[in-house]
Amino acid sequence: MVTLSLDPTVGSEQRGVRPSVIVSDPDVAGEQRYPLVAVVPLTRTPG
């Protein structure tokens, strides 16, 4: 888990500083020309 600043945002995207989980596989991302990192911001709001 990491803490990320999610600014700037557009529309209803989560913004501000949020705890987040990185769900990408570093072995796969490191082998790609343009690595993709998936970030899942956490919130207390259900839904």
N, C-alpha and C positions, 0 to 999 in steps of 0.2 A: 504494500500500500504506500502511496506517495501523496503529497499535498501539491495540487496544481492551481495556478491562477488561470481561470477559464475566460479571460477577457481578450479581445472584444468578442461579443456575441451578436447574434441576429435573431430577432423575433423572440420566441419563448425558450431559447436555449438556456441551460443553466449557466450562471455567471458567478464571478467572484472566486474566492479561494475555496476549493472543495477537496475532501479526501477522495482519492481515485485509485482504481485498480488497473494495472497494466495486464492485458490478457493475451498479448502477442507472444509468439515463440521466438526468443532471441536468436536461436540457431537458424531458423528459417528466414527471419528478417535480415540477418547479417549477410545472407547469400544473395539477396535480391539487389538489382541495380537501384530501384527506388523502393526502399523498405517501407512497409506499412506497419504502423504501431496502433493497436486498438486500445483505447482508453475508456474505462467505464467510470464516470463520476458517480459518487454516492450521494444520497439524499435521505432525509427522514420522512419525506412526504410519500405516502403510499400511492401506487398507481403509475 
